[in-house]
Amino acid sequence: MSEISLYSVFANWSERSVEQRNILSKVKLPLKVVEVDKDLFPDKAEELEEIGASFGVHGLPLNVLFYKDIPIYASGFLSEKDVLKLIEVTKSLLKADERKVLEEGRKVIEKVENRKKGKEGLAGLELLKSSLDRILNAFDYTYGGFGFDLKFPFPFTHISLLLLRRFREVEISVSEMIDGGIRDHIFGGFFRYCFERSWDSPVRVKTTVENAEILILLSLAYRKLGVGRLKGVARETVDFLFSVKKDFFGNCLSIEKVEFANLDELEKKLLNSYYGFDKLGYARIIASRESIAEELGLDYEEVGEVIKNLKKKAKAKARVDDREISSYNFHVATALNYYSAIFDEKVGVEDILKKILKKRFEDVLYRYEDVEGKFEDYSYGIFSLVVNHYLNDWGLEEAEELFKLSDDHWKVFDSRTASPLSLKILSALHLYHLTGKREYREYAKEKLKKFAGYEHNIYSGAYLVALKAYLRPIYAPKIEKFIAPDVFFWEKDWIEYAGKKFKSDEIRAVLDG
């Protein structure tokens, strides 16, 4: 079986990559393992990621198994047991029907080549349905979320489920995440991802970008599901967004960088109990205050008082006025607009946007070394200003200006590019309905068609939101005042909510067109 090769793409910053690198070095098999460092071999890494996307697999590290130079399997993290099982199964499949295995691999190559040629697909209801089926097949009905290892929250995918009226799945996910270790039960906010399907053993980093998207999800879920405790968790997430300083990945906070002054023994014990690290270095987060109380021999109220004091003593706090102004604050402004509209509580959205707008867009937007990142920041900025226009009656001119400044440099529709690209499409649809300029609609139509040929899965939530918006027209421009939450919800969804604000004859007039 010397013709079997396993290509593994690693990233230097990924703890999971380091762990897998160690595992693969110990596995003694007649197997050619080729390590592809993302920094040293970007072209090869990109090619493998395109193959992984065709299989519907993303994540770091990425593994692609080849037989006779044809990709036949792709996955994320592999343990030693997984590697051994993979080779065993691969040998069995090749022995049973080598021709069929190779044919499936050739289909993947064809998909990748079609992408490079720009082959388009049909952006219609069938794509929406097939994508939903693929998402639901990956859903974990026990703990919520998608997959069974290395779980990310995927806010936009859950928002797309809300749009498609899959309320049960969304309620399972938000409830389990709130109770689980991915939520920081002391300082608020959510960690980036977890290493266990039960939302425990999280990576010990929280980012502004992802928490802003989670805040939007929590707000919309509260509106659609009416789960009361979502409001308190959403407020905690708002507090987190106002507390972080610039680190990496935009604005983020790493647990070990939180400093405290004058802690007493009980406070130290609670921190050690709650933020203790396991042998692999992952944060071991206790799931609830009840479990903290049980471990420390305290009652619930006493734990609450200790946590309240800890928050006061934390030094890693910074008011929004003191934070570095960057494009990542567009994420924050969008999320706070949703929170303000749904919970009827003002939390300083305009201060953030107006500080950004005092500078030229080109100076404010953070530039990545790769061109994809630049587009991401513009996209979130455009969307943020569109949402702000609906809620606060200003931002439309700025959104149009930023739209003109943005360039489209996209090579791969994958987990990194799906959300920003899709938000720009969604913004274009709203700009068309707000201004009547057909170039915005044509842009959205062209992009939806261009990327319809991709295999859309759990990474494509924002794309499905944009596709549904295109298929079901937005009625917003026909109403004088429109509120931010309905930037995602159209037609019947919108009417159900707007009916509380407008008289029935006004709603009927909208339907009659």
QUIBEL-V914539 format. One record per residue. N is the residue number from 1. RES is the residue in one small letter. D_CENTER is the distance of its C-alpha to the mean C-alpha in Angstrom with 2 decimals. Layout:
N&RES&D_CENTER, N&RES&D_CENTER
This chain:
1&m&39.22, 2&s&39.08, 3&e&37.27, 4&i&34.02, 5&s&31.63, 6&l&28.30, 7&y&26.23, 8&s&23.66, 9&v&21.23, 10&f&20.65, 11&a&19.07, 12&n&21.34, 13&w&18.84, 14&s&17.43, 15&e&19.43, 16&r&18.73, 17&s&20.25, 18&v&23.29, 19&e&23.76, 20&q&23.71, 21&r&26.00, 22&n&28.44, 23&i&28.30, 24&l&29.03, 25&s&31.88, 26&k&33.53, 27&v&33.33, 28&k&36.76, 29&l&36.62, 30&p&38.20, 31&l&34.83, 32&k&33.96, 33&v&30.76, 34&v&29.60, 35&e&27.19, 36&v&25.30, 37&d&24.07, 38&k&21.29, 39&d&23.26, 40&l&26.69, 41&f&26.08, 42&p&23.27, 43&d&24.90, 44&k&25.23, 45&a&21.73, 46&e&20.42, 47&e&22.82, 48&l&21.72, 49&e&18.02, 50&e&19.24, 51&i&21.17, 52&g&18.35, 53&a&16.28, 54&s&19.48, 55&f&19.68, 56&g&16.16, 57&v&15.35, 58&h&12.93, 59&g&12.60, 60&l&15.03, 61&p&17.84, 62&l&18.28, 63&n&21.65, 64&v&23.60, 65&l&27.03, 66&f&29.74, 67&y&33.16, 68&k&35.70, 69&d&33.06, 70&i&31.04, 71&p&27.50, 72&i&27.81, 73&y&24.88, 74&a&21.42, 75&s&19.31, 76&g&17.07, 77&f&18.85, 78&l&22.49, 79&s&24.86, 80&e&28.58, 81&k&29.21, 82&d&26.58, 83&v&28.22, 84&l&31.63, 85&k&30.61, 86&l&28.95, 87&i&32.19, 88&e&34.30, 89&v&32.51, 90&t&32.45, 91&k&36.19, 92&s&36.89, 93&l&35.05, 94&l&36.78, 95&k&40.09, 96&a&39.73, 97&d&38.66, 98&e&37.87, 99&r&38.10, 100&k&35.35, 101&v&32.94, 102&l&33.66, 103&e&33.34, 104&e&29.77, 105&g&29.04, 106&r&30.72, 107&k&28.51, 108&v&25.49, 109&i&27.43, 110&e&28.25, 111&k&24.62, 112&v&23.91, 113&e&27.13, 114&n&26.37, 115&r&23.16, 116&k&25.24, 117&k&27.86, 118&g&25.48, 119&k&26.45, 120&e&25.05, 121&g&24.29, 122&l&24.94, 123&a&22.28, 124&g&23.66, 125&l&23.61, 126&e&24.16, 127&l&20.95, 128&l&19.10, 129&k&21.03, 130&s&20.69, 131&s&16.91, 132&l&16.88, 133&d&19.37, 134&r&17.35, 135&i&14.32, 136&l&16.90, 137&n&18.64, 138&a&15.77, 139&f&15.44, 140&d&17.02, 141&y&19.48, 142&t&20.71, 143&y&17.81, 144&g&15.02, 145&g&11.70, 146&f&12.11, 147&g&14.60, 148&f&16.99, 149&d&16.24, 150&l&13.56, 151&k&11.13, 152&f&7.44, 153&p&6.48, 154&f&4.19, 155&p&5.09, 156&f&6.04, 157&t&7.76, 158&h&9.52, 159&i&10.45, 160&s&11.95, 161&l&13.80, 162&l&15.14, 163&l&16.38, 164&l&18.04, 165&r&19.59, 166&r&18.28, 167&f&18.66, 168&r&19.78, 169&e&16.64, 170&v&14.51, 171&e&17.30, 172&i&17.44, 173&s&13.83, 174&v&13.90, 175&s&17.46, 176&e&16.94, 177&m&14.08, 178&i&16.38, 179&d&19.31, 180&g&17.79, 181&g&17.55, 182&i&13.86, 183&r&15.04, 184&d&17.46, 185&h&20.46, 186&i&22.54, 187&f&20.75, 188&g&17.88, 189&g&14.15, 190&f&11.87, 191&f&11.86, 192&r&9.20, 193&y&10.20, 194&c&13.55, 195&f&16.28, 196&e&17.70, 197&r&16.87, 198&s&18.28, 199&w&15.51, 200&d&18.11, 201&s&18.71, 202&p&15.55, 203&v&15.20, 204&r&16.90, 205&v&14.60, 206&k&12.57, 207&t&10.97, 208&t&11.39, 209&v&8.39, 210&e&5.92, 211&n&8.99, 212&a&9.62, 213&e&6.76, 214&i&7.95, 215&l&11.35, 216&i&11.10, 217&l&10.33, 218&l&13.19, 219&s&15.40, 220&l&15.18, 221&a&15.61, 222&y&18.58, 223&r&20.03, 224&k&19.92, 225&l&20.65, 226&g&22.78, 227&v&21.87, 228&g&23.64, 229&r&22.08, 230&l&18.65, 231&k&20.41, 232&g&21.38, 233&v&18.02, 234&a&16.56, 235&r&19.52, 236&e&18.90, 237&t&15.39, 238&v&17.22, 239&d&19.75, 240&f&17.33, 241&l&15.97, 242&f&19.69, 243&s&20.62, 244&v&18.84, 245&k&20.51, 246&k&19.51, 247&d&18.99, 248&f&16.69, 249&f&13.13, 250&g&14.25, 251&n&15.34, 252&c&14.86, 253&l&17.18, 254&s&18.43, 255&i&20.48, 256&e&23.56, 257&k&23.82, 258&v&24.48, 259&e&28.23, 260&f&30.53, 261&a&34.11, 262&n&37.00, 263&l&35.35, 264&d&37.78, 265&e&37.97, 266&l&36.16, 267&e&33.19, 268&k&33.13, 269&k&33.38, 270&l&30.49, 271&l&28.21, 272&n&29.39, 273&s&28.93, 274&y&25.43, 275&y&23.98, 276&g&26.20, 277&f&25.07, 278&d&25.94, 279&k&27.93, 280&l&25.00, 281&g&23.82, 282&y&20.76, 283&a&20.71, 284&r&22.56, 285&i&21.33, 286&i&23.67, 287&a&21.98, 288&s&23.97, 289&r&26.69, 290&e&29.13, 291&s&28.69, 292&i&29.07, 293&a&32.24, 294&e&33.57, 295&e&33.13, 296&l&34.74, 297&g&37.40, 298&l&36.45, 299&d&35.96, 300&y&32.81, 301&e&34.20, 302&e&35.21, 303&v&31.74, 304&g&30.45, 305&e&33.08, 306&v&32.26, 307&i&28.57, 308&k&29.68, 309&n&31.98, 310&l&29.40, 311&k&27.14, 312&k&30.23, 313&k&31.06, 314&a&27.71, 315&k&28.24, 316&a&24.67, 317&k&24.60, 318&a&24.63, 319&r&25.09, 320&v&23.08, 321&d&26.37, 322&d&26.54, 323&r&23.11, 324&e&22.87, 325&i&22.06, 326&s&19.39, 327&s&16.94, 328&y&14.14, 329&n&16.14, 330&f&15.26, 331&h&11.82, 332&v&14.02, 333&a&16.56, 334&t&14.44, 335&a&13.19, 336&l&16.80, 337&n&18.22, 338&y&16.57, 339&y&17.75, 340&s&21.14, 341&a&21.68, 342&i&20.96, 343&f&22.58, 344&d&25.18, 345&e&24.86, 346&k&24.95, 347&v&22.94, 348&g&23.77, 349&v&21.43, 350&e&24.28, 351&d&25.22, 352&i&21.98, 353&l&22.11, 354&k&25.86, 355&k&25.74, 356&i&23.41, 357&l&25.75, 358&k&28.81, 359&k&28.04, 360&r&27.79, 361&f&24.35, 362&e&25.19, 363&d&25.99, 364&v&22.98, 365&l&20.14, 366&y&19.20, 367&r&20.10, 368&y&18.63, 369&e&21.25, 370&d&19.64, 371&v&19.72, 372&e&16.19, 373&g&14.98, 374&k&17.54, 375&f&16.30, 376&e&12.74, 377&d&14.46, 378&y&16.89, 379&s&14.47, 380&y&12.75, 381&g&16.35, 382&i&17.81, 383&f&15.50, 384&s&16.12, 385&l&19.82, 386&v&19.98, 387&v&18.61, 388&n&21.05, 389&h&23.84, 390&y&23.56, 391&l&23.69, 392&n&25.94, 393&d&27.89, 394&w&27.14, 395&g&24.70, 396&l&25.60, 397&e&27.82, 398&e&25.38, 399&a&22.62, 400&e&25.20, 401&e&26.26, 402&l&22.84, 403&f&22.33, 404&k&25.64, 405&l&24.77, 406&s&21.64, 407&d&22.26, 408&d&20.61, 409&h&20.59, 410&w&18.56, 411&k&19.66, 412&v&17.02, 413&f&14.43, 414&d&11.94, 415&s&8.48, 416&r&9.15, 417&t&10.77, 418&a&9.61, 419&s&7.54, 420&p&10.27, 421&l&13.03, 422&s&12.32, 423&l&12.27, 424&k&15.53, 425&i&16.92, 426&l&16.23, 427&s&17.84, 428&a&20.70, 429&l&21.43, 430&h&21.76, 431&l&23.85, 432&y&26.07, 433&h&26.72, 434&l&27.33, 435&t&29.59, 436&g&30.94, 437&k&30.47, 438&r&30.13, 439&e&28.62, 440&y&25.24, 441&r&25.50, 442&e&26.76, 443&y&23.88, 444&a&21.36, 445&k&23.66, 446&e&24.07, 447&k&20.41, 448&l&19.59, 449&k&22.65, 450&k&21.98, 451&f&18.68, 452&a&19.87, 453&g&21.51, 454&y&18.43, 455&e&17.66, 456&h&14.66, 457&n&12.87, 458&i&9.78, 459&y&7.87, 460&s&9.65, 461&g&8.62, 462&a&8.99, 463&y&12.07, 464&l&13.54, 465&v&13.29, 466&a&15.17, 467&l&17.51, 468&k&18.46, 469&a&19.19, 470&y&21.40, 471&l&23.19, 472&r&23.84, 473&p&25.21, 474&i&24.21, 475&y&27.17, 476&a&26.16, 477&p&28.79, 478&k&31.63, 479&i&31.12, 480&e&32.18, 481&k&29.55, 482&f&26.03, 483&i&23.36, 484&a&19.76, 485&p&18.17, 486&d&19.79, 487&v&17.96, 488&f&15.91, 489&f&18.97, 490&w&22.07, 491&e&25.57, 492&k&26.35, 493&d&23.24, 494&w&24.16, 495&i&27.83, 496&e&27.40, 497&y&25.80, 498&a&27.86, 499&g&30.99, 500&k&30.94, 501&k&31.33, 502&f&33.50, 503&k&36.71, 504&s&36.88, 505&d&39.05, 506&e&36.47, 507&i&33.83, 508&r&36.44, 509&a&37.16, 510&v&33.56, 511&l&33.73, 512&d&37.10, 513&g&35.70
